[in-house]
């Protein structure tokens, strides 16, 4: 089979994928709309005044639901290759490995703007209802700034990282990929937290109550109510930032290599 990339073949495989799964995708969008309505309706019904806490609440919800929905969607993308009965006809399609892989990758990347669009639509309706009740002399709600401080960096990063991680899991595991990948994700997460805690204890044996972004910074709360931060600088900070940037591309590449092994 010709393994060179051909855009026309790629569009044909993409059209086939959409023809087979469009109804499922539309139902998934409907489920997302329902989930966001259920999550935002209670605060919409109760809120009659402006409060910054609403933005923090929406930011945390956005991170968790994006991570959960993205993980489920990613783990289902290559379910077709989980068994020989369905996998062999798919893998023998007259298209290159890269073209088939890019179709799944494109669907996963498109999930992000679709998810954001659904979120902003429901949030916009909720804020319109709330703003109609807020007194004119108070600030009114605007759509959540997804790059603002109301979504912590570690939440934003983990939400994005779930996509390639569970995408790899959908190719690597033949049975219940979502469950198996979730178990591995939690084990890695707790191992990182444990290692970070161990390093902090070694460096700061006598300390006040603190919080931290693993391997990047640690901040301490003093009894007087103040707070101070200790951050990495120089080469160590550069190394950590490079690792954080490279994790996702490395996972995409490993997923592609694993997919080509499936076809072999």
N, C-alpha and C positions, 0 to 999 in steps of 0.2 A: 504493500500500500504506500502511495506517495505521502511522505511525511513533511513536505514543504508546505508552508502556510499559504492558503489561497483565500482571499477575501470573499469571493463568490461562494465557495464551499462553506465558509464560516457563516455567512448570512443564511444559507440553506439549513444548516444545522440549528442555527438560532431560531429560524421560523418553525422548524419541526419541534423544537423544545417548547416554544410558546404555544403552538397548536395543542400539544399534549398536556400542558400544565397551566394554561391561562385561566381556566375556571378555578383551579386550586389557588392560584395567586390572588384572584379577585375575592375569593372566599376568605383568604388570609387577611386581605386589606379590611374586609368587613369585620373580622374578628379583632383586628387592631383598633378599629374605630370603637367597637364595643368596649374593649378593655380600657381605652382612654376615657370614654364616657363614664364608666364605672369608677375609675380612679379620681377623676376631677369633679364629678357631680356633687359629692358631699361638701367639698370646700366651696364650690360655687353657690350652693344653697345657703351656706352659713355666713359667707363673707359679705359685709356691707360697708367695710372701711378698708383703706389702703394699709398694707403691711408687707414689709420686705420678706417676711417668713414664707409668704406664698411662693416667691421665686425660688427660695431654697428648697421648699417642698417639691415644686415642679422639677427642679434640677436633679434632685435625688431620684425621683420617680423616673425621669427620662433616662438616667444612666442605667438603672436596674432593668427597666423594661426593654431598652435597646439591647442590653447584654443578653437578657433571657430570650427575647424574640429572635435576635440575631443568631444566638447559639442554636436554637431549634431549627431555624431556617437553614443555616449552614450545614447542620448535621443531616438534613434530609436531601440536600442537593445531589449527592452522588449515591443515594440509596439504590439507584438502578444497577450499580455494579456490585451490590452486596451479595448477590446470588448468581450462579451460572445461568439459571433459567432466564433472568432478565438482563444479566450483564453481557452475555455473549452476543445477543443481537445488537445491543448498543455499541459494544466495543468493535464490532465488525462493520459498523457504518462506514461507507466510503469517504471518510474524512480523516485528516491527520489527528494525531494525539493532541497537539497544541490547540487545534480548532475546537475539539470537544471540551478540552479543559477550560478554554477561554469563555465558552458559553456559560459554564457553571460559575466561573469567576465573575463574569459580567452581571449575571443575575444577582450574585451576592453583593456586588458593589452598588447595583441599582436599589437594593433593599434599603440602603442608608437614606438617599433622598426621598424615597417613598415613605419611609418611617417618619422622617422629619416633616414631610408634607402633611401626613395624617395627624401628627402631634400638633403642629401649628394650626391646622384647621379646627381641631377640637378645642385647643387652648384659646384660639381667637374667639370662638363662639362663647366659651365660658367667661372670658374677660369682657366680652361685649355685654353679657348679662350682668356681671358684677359692676362694671363701670356705669351702667344705667341706674344703679342704686347708690353709688358713692356720691356724697355731697360735692358740689361744684368747687368748694375751696380746698379739697384734698387732691393729691396726685392720683392719676388714673393709671391702670395697668397697661403695659405694653407686652408684646411677645417676648418670651424668655430669650436672653442672649446666650446662645450655646457655648460661646467662648469666654463668657464672663465668669466671675468668681463664685456664682451660685452653683456651678458644677465643678467640684474639686478636680484637680489634674489627674489624680490617681483613679477616680471614678471614670473620667472621660477616657483615659488611656486603656483601662481594663475593658470598658465597653467596646472599644475599637478592636482590642486584641482578641476578644472572643470570636470574632468573625473568622480570621485565618486559622485559629486554633481548632475550632469545631469543624471548619471546612476540611482541615487535614484529617480530623477524626472520622468524618463521613466517608473518606476514601480508605483510611487505614483499617477501620473495624468493619467486619462483615455483618455483625449482629448488634442490635441496640447501640448504635454509635453514640447517640446522645447521652445515654446513661454512662457508658464506659469513658467517654471523653470528659464528662462532668466529674467523675470520680478522680481522674488524673488531674484535672484542673484544680480541684479542691486540695489534692495532695501537694501539688506544686505551690499553691497559694499559701497553705499553712507552713510548708517548709521554708518559704521566703520570709514569712512573718517570724517564724522561730529563729532563723538565722539573723534577721535584722535585730530582734530583741537581744539575742546573745551578744552581738557586736556592741549594741548600746550599753549593755550591762558591763562589758569589759572596758569600754571607754569612759563611761560615766557611772562608776559604782555607787556614788552618793548623789542622788538627784531628786528633784521635785517631780511632781506629776507632769507627764509629757505626752506628746503625740508625735507622729513621724510619718514621712513619706519614705518607704524602704530604700535604703542605700543612697538617698539624696539629701535629706535634711532631717533634723530633729528639733523640736521646739519645746521649751520648758515653761511651765507656769509657776510663778513665784507666789508665796503666801500673801504678798501685798497686792496681788492681782495683776502684776506685770507679766510680760512674756518676752522671751528672747529666743532667737533661732541660731542654730549651728548648721552651716551648709558646707557641702563639698566645694572645693575650688581647684583650679589648675587642672593638671593631667587626670587625677582621679575623677573629677566631674565630667571631663571630656569623654573618658572611657565609659562611664555609666550612661551618659547621654547617647553615645554611639551605639551601645548595646540596646537601649530602649528603642532607638530608631530602626535598628536592623532586625529586631525580633520578628516583626510582621513580614517583611520581604523574605526572610529566611523560611518562615512557615509556609508562605505561598510557594516557594521553590521546592521545599520538601514535599508538599502536597502534589506538585506537578510530577516530581520524580516517582512518587508512590503511585500516581495514576498511570504513568507509562509502564510501571512494573505490573499493574493489573492487566494491561492490554497484552503484555508479553505472556 
